[in-house]
Amino acid sequence: MLTANELSFSERMKNVRAGARMNSRVPISVEWEEAKARHSVRGWTVDVGAKGCLAIVPQGFAIGQRLRLINLVNKNAAEAILIWRGHEGRTGWELGLELQDAGEEFWGVDF
């Protein structure tokens, strides 16, 4: 039986990959606030698209958590929402991040 989060996730996944994706390993930083302190971890993308990315980072987050995503190649930053969390591997968690109001230049490529 699906939980409420998994059910809404299933519905959202129907439109998650609405745009073109490209395999691309981009170094990133993910920032969040917790207990009135700013935290960050570094990771990398597996693939990127105009609306978000699949990334590997050494920190797990709750679905729906708001984060700040920084492209360490071009220093572009945008707010993001965690819409999917996959498996935890040796190098970190698989995270599906949806960009919020990021410009088309966020990744530095045309889609």
Residue pairs with C-beta under 8 A, 6 or more apart in sequence:
2 10
5 63
5 64
9 63
9 83
9 84
12 83
13 84
16 51
16 52
16 83
16 84
16 96
16 98
17 49
18 51
19 49
19 50
19 51
19 111
20 49
20 50
20 111
21 47
21 48
21 49
22 47
22 48
22 49
22 109
22 111
23 46
23 47
24 45
24 47
24 48
24 107
24 109
25 44
25 45
25 46
26 44
26 45
26 48
26 53
26 71
26 72
26 73
26 107
27 42
27 43
27 44
27 72
27 73
28 42
28 43
28 44
28 45
28 53
28 55
28 57
28 69
28 70
28 71
28 72
29 40
29 41
29 42
29 43
29 69
29 70
29 72
30 40
30 41
30 42
30 43
30 55
30 57
30 59
30 67
30 68
30 69
30 70
30 80
30 95
30 97
31 38
31 39
31 40
31 67
31 68
31 70
32 38
32 39
32 40
32 61
32 65
32 66
32 67
32 68
33 39
41 57
41 58
41 59
42 57
42 72
43 55
43 56
43 57
43 58
43 92
44 55
44 56
45 53
45 54
45 55
45 56
46 53
46 54
46 55
46 56
46 94
47 53
47 54
48 107
48 109
49 111
50 99
50 104
50 106
50 107
50 111
51 98
51 99
52 80
52 83
52 96
52 97
52 98
52 99
53 69
53 96
53 97
53 99
53 107
54 94
54 95
54 96
54 97
55 94
55 95
55 97
56 89
56 91
56 92
56 93
56 94
56 95
57 92
57 93
57 95
58 91
58 92
58 93
59 92
59 93
60 85
60 88
60 93
61 67
61 82
61 85
61 93
61 95
62 82
63 82
63 83
63 84
63 85
64 81
64 82
64 83
65 81
65 82
66 79
66 80
66 81
67 79
67 80
67 81
67 82
67 97
68 77
68 78
68 79
68 80
69 77
69 78
69 79
69 80
69 97
69 99
70 76
70 77
71 77
71 106
71 107
71 108
73 108
74 105
74 108
76 102
76 103
76 105
76 106
76 107
76 108
78 99
78 100
78 101
78 102
78 103
78 106
79 99
79 100
79 101
79 102
80 97
80 98
80 99
80 100
81 97
81 98
81 100
82 95
82 96
82 97
82 98
83 96
83 97
83 98
84 94
84 95
84 96
85 93
85 94
85 95
85 96
86 93
86 94
86 95
86 96
87 93
87 94
88 94
99 106
104 110
104 111
